[in-house]
């Protein structure tokens, strides 16, 4: 039987795989266990794994919060420290530019979970909160990144067993013929159990104009799962705000099961420049003289072009600037200094097609 890959705890996603070590794990071992980016396994969807050593989304040992509670008093700082929740929130602040309302809402959810966990340790009445969420916003505004951070928080506080994130679209849930959809959806749910099931563009599950569409069957399975397994599975549905609202109106049962609706606003020009500068630094580069001005000019023009996707478009722009820099140095056929290897020059940015007069797709 083909292996199904690993979740973020390092265990097989397919329990039936037993002791068989998936190919992804073997490849990782051959690279010195450096971690790996997201990968697609053979069941469909994407399992998102953090880099080796990254705290977000990574497995942690079971934390005993009993030591933080004594004589009917609880040390909240100890709970937050031992669960490393503060570290995840700090990562969110450090790695995501702007999105203050989103960060505030994530912090509120984290606070609720910490207090609920302390209440549990004290023997007070507590009920597992409903944690299914709706993330609305344009592409590239950080929805998947925030979902991954939420998986880490929920795992560290003991609400999710494994804390991995499985990202899927309609194609991963809906079958091609009668009787295919329910097993397909249940298979995805099985692999997401213990973590977060992230459904991108969830509104495509509902296609009332097509009488022979099987998306409604997937919705019905999800409705059952969201209620019956809410203590060990969180479903996050994402997409454009207006389409998600129409989806919930057409499926009121789904809307009633979603407790947290979080809107991700588009980035301003200044914020996009800040995102680009952050990405440049994170990849070990710096902007040479005049490159900062070229970068701002690029962002200003790219905002007006088709198919702009916020942070995703900026990430692509940085990658292409790196490629142009590499090509420029490669073609120079001379020795290069450490500074040259680490510097993006204005021409590495200005060579983009967005600076052409004609309105083409560009980059």
N, C-alpha and C positions, 0 to 999 in steps of 0.2 A: 504493500500500500504506500502510495506517495506520501511523504511527510508534509505536514501542513504549516511548518514554520514555528517560531517561538513567540510567546508573548513577552512582555517586558520583565517578567520574573525569570525568564530563561527556560520555562517549561513548554512542552509541545502544546500547540493550540488544539491538536487532535489527540485526545486522551488515548485513542486506540493505537496511537503510534508507539506507545510503550517505551521501551528502552532505545528505540531507533533514534539516532541523532539526526535531526534534519540537516539537509545540505547547507542551509543558511548558517547553522551553527558551526559546521565543519569549516566553511569558508571563513567565518569569523575567527576560528581558532588559528587558521593558517595565517591570518593577518596579525596575529599577536593579540587577539581579543580587544581590538580597538573600537569595537562597537560598529554600528552600521546605520545607514539612512533608512528611510521607509522602504519597504519592499512589498511586492505583490506576490501572494502565494496562489496555489492552483484552485482555490475555491472562489476567488473573486474578492474584491475589496482590498483595502490596504491596511496592514498592521503597522502602526507607527511606533518605532523604537528609538529611544534617545541614544546619544553617543555614549561610549563607555566613560563612566565617571560622572556623567551629568546627573544631577539630582532630580530633575523634572521627569516624572514618569517612571523612574527606576524603582526596582523593588527594594523594600527595606524590611528588616527583621520585625516581627510582631512586637509592638510596643506595649509594655505593661504600664498603664496609667494609674494603677492602684497606688503606687508609691507617691503620687502627687496629691492623694486625698488622705487626710488624717484629721480625726477629731471634728468631723463635720465641716471641715474647711478644705478648700481645694486651691492648689497652687497653679493658677492658669498659665503662668509663664513656663512652668515645668512641662505642662501638657503641650504647649505650643513648641517649646524647645525640643522635647523628645520626639514629637511627630514631624519636626522640620517644616512645619507649615509656614513659618516666617520666611524660610529660605525660598520656598516656592513663590510666595508673594513678592519677595525682593527680586526674584528672577523676572517676574511679570513686569515689575517697574523698570528693570534694567533692559530687558530685551524687547519691550514693546513701547514705541513712542506714542505719546498722547493716550487716547482711549481711557480717559479718566473715569467716565461713568461705568465702563465695563470693569475696570480694576476695582472700583468702589463696590460694585455688585458682587464680584467674586470674593472680596474681603468680607462682605456681609454674610455670604453663604458659609465661608470658612468659620466666621465667628459663631454662627448658629450651630455648626457641626461640633465645634470645640465645646460649647456649653452643653449640648446634648450628650456628648461623650462624658463630660464631668458628671452630669445628672445621672447617667447610667452607673458610673462608678460609685455614686453616693446612694444608689438604690431608689432614686426618685423615679416617679412614673415618667416614662418617655416613649415616644413612638417614632419609629424611623421616618424621617421627613421624606416627602416626595421631592425627588431631585431631577426629574426629567426637565429638559430645558429646550428653549427655542432661541437660536442665535440668528438675528436678522441683520443684513447689511450687504454691501456690494462685495464682489470678489476681492480678495487680497487685503481685507481689513483685520485679519488676525483671528478668525473664528476657530480654525483648526488648532492653532497654537494655544488659545485659551482653553479649549476643550481638553487638550493634552495636560495642561497645568491642573485643571479641575480633576482629571483622573488621578493625578499624583496626590493631590490633597485628600481626596476621598479614600485612596488606598492607605495613606499614612495614618489616617484617623480610624481605620478599620471598617469603613463603610463598604469598600469594595475589596474583594479578595485578592485580585491580581493587579488592578490598576492600569491595564493596557487600554489602548484605544483602537477600535476597528472602524475605518472610514469606508463607507459604501455609497453607491448611488442607486437609482432605480434598477439599473441593469443587473445589479447584484442580488436584488430581492424578487423581482418579477420574472416569472417563467414565460416560456414561449408557447405553451399549450395547456390544455385543461389538466389539472392535477399536478402541475409542475411548480406553481408559485408557493404554496404552503410549505412543502418540504424545503424548498430553496431558502425561504425566509427563515424557517426554523433552524436551518443549518447555520446561517449567518448569526442568528441570535445565540446559538449554542457556543459559537466561538467568541462571541463578545461577552458572554456571561462572566461576571467578576470584574468587568471594566465598563467602558463607555462605548456605545454603538452610536457613531456619528453618521447621520444620514444627510448628505449634501443635496441641495435642491429637492427637498422632500416632497414639494408640491407636485412633482412629476409622477408621484404614485397615484394621483387622482386625475383621471382623464375621462370625465363624464361624456365627452363628445364621442367616445369610442365604446360602443356597446359590448365589444368583444375583448375589451382590455381587462387584464387580470390584476391591475394595481390594487383594486379594492380588496382583493383577497389578502394581499400583503398587509394592507392597513388593518384588516380584522385580526390577523395574527399578531401584529404589533400592539394593538389595543389590549389583547389578552395578556401578552407578555409584560407590558408596561404596568399592569395592575398586579399580576400574580408574582412577578419576579422583581419588584421594585426595590427589594432589599439587597439585591446583588447584581443589578444591572441598571445603568442610567442611559436613557436614550436622549440624544441631542439632535434636534432637527434644525437644519440651517438653510438659508436662502434669502432671496430678496424680500423686503418687508411687505409689499403689497400682495405678492403671490402667497406668502406664508399666511397672511391674514385671510385671504380667500380660501386657502386650504383648510384652515381651522374652522371657518364658517361652514364649509361644506362637510366637515367631519367634526361635529361638536364633541364627540366622545374623545377625540384626540386632544382637542384644545383643553378639555377639563382635566386631562392627565398631566398637562405641562404646567409646572408650578412657577417656573422662572423664565421670563421673556426678557432677553438682553439684546439691545440694539447696538450695533457696531457702526458708528458714524464714519463717513468718508474722511480722508485726511486732507488737511489744507496744504497749500504749496510749501509753507515753512516746515510743516511736519514731514512732508515727503522728502524734503532736502535733509532733514535731521535723520530720517530713516536710512537714506542713502549713505550719509556720513557714518552712521553707526555700522552699517554693513561693511563699508570699506575698512573701518578699524577692526571689526571682528575677524576679517580675513587677512589681517596683517599688512594692510596697505595704508598709504596716506595720500592726500591730494597735493599735487605739486602746485607751484605758483601759477595762478590763473585757472586751475582746475575747479576750484570751488565756484567761481563765476560761471564756468562752462556747465557745471552740474546744475546750477540753479536755472540757467537758460534752457537746459535740456528738460528739466521738470516742468517749467512753464509751458514749453511747446508740447511735451508729451501729454499733458493734461487735456489738450485740445484735440488729440488724435483719437481715432476709433479704438474700441476694445481696451480702454485703459482699465487696469485692475489694481489700483492702489499699490500696496506694498509688493505685490507679486510682480507688477511691471517694473518697479524700482529695482527689485532683486535681479530681474532679467537684464536691466540696463547696466547694473554693476558687473554682472558676469560678462557681458559683451565688452565693457570697457577693459576688463582684465584680459580678455582674449585679444583685443586690439593692442594692448600694451605688450603682451607676450609676442605677438606677431611682429610688432615694431622692433623689439629687442632681438628676436630671432633673425630678422632680415638685416640687422645692422652688421652681423658677422664680426663683431668686436667683443672684447672682454667687457663685462658689465660689473658694476659695483653693487654692493648690498643696497645702497640707497636707490639705485636705478631699478633694482628688482622689486622694491617696495613702494615705488612712486607711480601714481597715475598722472599722466600729463594731460594738458587741455586737449591735445589732438586725439587722445584716446576716447574722449567723450564727444568732441565736435565732429568726429567722423560718422556719427549716427545719422540715419536718413531723416530724422525729424528736423534736421537743419536744412533740408532741401526745400525749395519753394513749393514743389508739387506735393499734393496731399496723398501720399501713398500709405500703405499699412505701416511701414517703418518699424523701428525698434526703439 
